Amino acid sequence: QLAEVNILQSENQRQVHLMLMHDPRLPESKLHDHPLTFHTDKMAENTKNNNKNWEAYMATYLTPEEKQLANQFIEKRKVYQGARNKALEHIKAGEYLEANSTLVKEAGPAYVANLDAMHKLIQLQISIGKEEYEKAVKSNATTRNVSISAIVLGIALAVLIGFLLIRNIGRSLGQAMDVAGKIADGDLNSQIRVESQDEVGRL
């Protein structure tokens, strides 16, 4: 949005300079056989689109610093547009010398100041974007590490539980087989020792 505002504003400044080429004293004026409205209509359309872009940008969340820079841009934009419109009035009146003087002394410096304010806003956007990207990278790394740790811990617990379960089952089966062997040999006094209090032991 800011880049579009910057581009369209630059295009409007270019249209003003093209309008100066309509000065009948210049040989180049013969190349501009269209009316001045050819340029003013383009400027009006650009300004309309620019206002939409700026309104959309201002509707987003702005940091305190961003609001301050945006207000500075608004003020400088008003100054620039005032000087530019003054030059346009001279052009429409056929006062090309006065228009050129206004552009050089007023509109030009105001445009540079306005452009500088816009560049500060864009640079801030880049800085904010970089910070958000770095935060996202760190957050992603943390999430990845936590996920890997949880998976490794889960596997380790599963292996440990499986080992303990197999060991207990193996021990119980071993005792049962030992008693069964003694009973087969005629020793009916053999008993299975219950050492655990879990479900297997109670059975």
Solvent accessible surface area in square Angstrom, and as a share of the most:
residue,aa,sasa,rsa
1,Q,102,0.45
2,L,12,0.06
3,A,58,0.45
4,E,74,0.33
5,V,0,0.00
6,N,27,0.14
7,I,107,0.54
8,L,22,0.11
9,Q,4,0.02
10,S,49,0.32
11,E,45,0.20
12,N,3,0.01
13,Q,17,0.07
14,R,123,0.45
15,Q,2,0.01
16,V,0,0.00
17,H,87,0.39
18,L,48,0.24
19,M,0,0.00
20,L,21,0.11
21,M,56,0.25
22,H,24,0.11
23,D,9,0.04
24,P,105,0.66
25,R,161,0.59
26,L,68,0.34
27,P,102,0.64
28,E,70,0.31
29,S,20,0.13
30,K,173,0.73
31,L,142,0.71
32,H,34,0.15
33,D,132,0.68
34,H,51,0.23
35,P,90,0.57
36,L,40,0.20
37,T,77,0.45
38,F,91,0.38
39,H,3,0.01
40,T,28,0.17
41,D,93,0.48
42,K,85,0.36
43,M,10,0.04
44,A,65,0.50
45,E,91,0.41
46,N,18,0.09
47,T,37,0.21
48,K,112,0.47
49,N,54,0.28
50,N,3,0.02
51,N,61,0.31
52,K,118,0.50
53,N,32,0.16
54,W,19,0.06
55,E,116,0.52
56,A,43,0.34
57,Y,9,0.04
58,M,67,0.30
59,A,89,0.69
60,T,68,0.40
61,Y,180,0.69
62,L,11,0.05
63,T,37,0.21
64,P,110,0.69
65,E,98,0.44
66,E,5,0.02
67,K,107,0.45
68,Q,108,0.48
69,L,25,0.12
70,A,0,0.00
71,N,84,0.43
72,Q,66,0.29
73,F,0,0.00
74,I,48,0.25
75,E,102,0.46
76,K,74,0.31
77,R,25,0.09
78,K,124,0.52
79,V,100,0.58
80,Y,0,0.00
81,Q,44,0.20
82,G,43,0.42
83,A,10,0.08
84,R,15,0.06
85,N,71,0.36
86,K,94,0.40
87,A,0,0.00
88,L,17,0.09
89,E,105,0.47
90,H,42,0.19
91,I,1,0.00
92,K,114,0.48
93,A,70,0.54
94,G,45,0.44
95,E,70,0.32
96,Y,23,0.09
97,L,117,0.58
98,E,80,0.36
99,A,0,0.00
100,N,68,0.35
101,S,42,0.27
102,T,8,0.05
103,L,5,0.02
104,V,99,0.57
105,K,148,0.63
106,E,71,0.32
107,A,0,0.00
108,G,21,0.20
109,P,74,0.47
110,A,12,0.09
111,Y,29,0.11
112,V,96,0.55
113,A,38,0.30
114,N,0,0.00
115,L,45,0.22
116,D,68,0.35
117,A,4,0.03
118,M,0,0.00
119,H,91,0.41
120,K,100,0.42
121,L,0,0.00
122,I,45,0.23
123,Q,103,0.46
124,L,22,0.11
125,Q,65,0.29
126,I,100,0.51
127,S,44,0.28
128,I,44,0.22
129,G,39,0.38
130,K,126,0.53
131,E,96,0.43
132,E,95,0.43
133,Y,147,0.56
134,E,76,0.34
135,K,124,0.53
136,A,58,0.45
137,V,71,0.41
138,K,143,0.61
139,S,64,0.41
140,N,95,0.49
141,A,28,0.22
142,T,82,0.47
143,T,82,0.48
144,R,123,0.45
145,N,79,0.40
146,V,95,0.54
147,S,51,0.33
148,I,90,0.46
149,S,69,0.44
150,A,59,0.45
151,I,107,0.54
152,V,90,0.52
153,L,109,0.54
154,G,37,0.35
155,I,102,0.52
156,A,54,0.42
157,L,89,0.44
158,A,64,0.50
159,V,101,0.58
160,L,93,0.46
161,I,110,0.56
162,G,26,0.25
163,F,116,0.48
164,L,67,0.33
165,L,99,0.49
166,I,125,0.64
167,R,115,0.42
168,N,62,0.32
169,I,78,0.40
170,G,39,0.38
171,R,118,0.43
172,S,47,0.30
173,L,104,0.52
174,G,39,0.37
175,Q,37,0.16
176,A,39,0.30
177,M,142,0.64
178,D,81,0.42
179,V,18,0.11
180,A,58,0.45
181,G,34,0.33
182,K,89,0.38
183,I,83,0.42
184,A,86,0.67
185,D,129,0.67
186,G,56,0.54
187,D,61,0.32
188,L,141,0.70
189,N,135,0.69
190,S,25,0.16
191,Q,150,0.67
192,I,88,0.45
193,R,165,0.60
194,V,97,0.56
195,E,118,0.53
196,S,50,0.32
197,Q,142,0.63
198,D,57,0.29
199,E,116,0.52
200,V,86,0.50
201,G,12,0.12
202,R,168,0.61
203,L,188,0.94
